[in-house]
Amino acid sequence: MTSPKRILLVGLTCVDIISVAKEFPKEDSDQRALDYYWQRGGNASNSATVLSLLGANVECLSSLSNDPLYQFIKSNFKEYGVKTDHCPIHDSREMKNPTTVIILSDQSGSRTTLANTKDHIEVSSKDFEAVDLHLYRWIHFEGRRNCDEIKKMISRVREFNISLPELDHIIVSVELEKINRVYDLIIDQGDYVFISKDYAMEQGFTDKLSAVNGLISRCRPGSIIICPWAELGAAARSWSGEVHQCDAFSPGKIVDTLAAGDTFIAASILALNSGRSIQETLEFACRVAGTKCGMVGFKGLE
Ligand code: ADP
């Protein structure tokens, strides 16, 4: 039996260095951590992990370095069954693998992050040329500083799609997470557009429904916009005007909200790719993301 076509996630892989604090520390104070661990992180990398745990055939395309963290990243991708065939590997003198220092509060489950991507070289449209598009069913692009390059990569996918019957088209999703005007460049590029609460609030929206209603006109005709809103669940709106929403799923005690958004996106892609409706997709994604918030990391999501 041939395996189903892959889902490709293009974006960041980093190493998360996590300290669990009893409560979020005051600046310039001393506190002993309850726990400390490393895990592979980055939005695209986290969503790839979750998709693989949920049974998808998945690949991650990230810019990596051959520095000492490389072996950890490579073996961890392998452990989770995520392919990395097309990742460009840069010399460590040129770029180091990105790291993110994270403080998890045991009291609230909140996560405070400090990303170190100073010398990071983003995936380029040239790197993307090496990707054989015949392998994929869905390609997700995490919006980063290289949105102009992401636009070129998406153009390549759209041109490729022209040669195929509509049913075989590669589906494109984009993610606008951080607060930065550069992401505006890709809001009209996806068949599915994931908007974070932070991005929506920066655009002046105060709730998930006003965000999807207000931003759909900036998206591509025919597209669907989806906006997760932390403990208040998520909403979506189609270009034709159908609106859906769903409450968050409570796992009981909130343990770790790190990568809740990446988990939500992964579960949404899986559900949409298997033909579920928008309403079913929101419900499934909130259930998977809420379940993740009740556990440390991802193991146990399967
Ligand atoms: P991000 O991690 O990008 O900040 P959100 O905080 O918006 O993303 O969360 C994404 C999804 O995770 C939400 O739509 C919700 O389903 C789930 N989620 C997040 N926080 C909670 C919470 N405290 N309780 C239950 N579900 C949550």
Residues whose N, C-alpha, C, O or C-beta is under 5 A from the ligand:
A	BS01	ADP	S196 K197 P228 W229 A230 E231 G233 A234 A248 F249 S250 I254 T257 A259 A260 G261 F264 A285 C286 A289 G290 C293
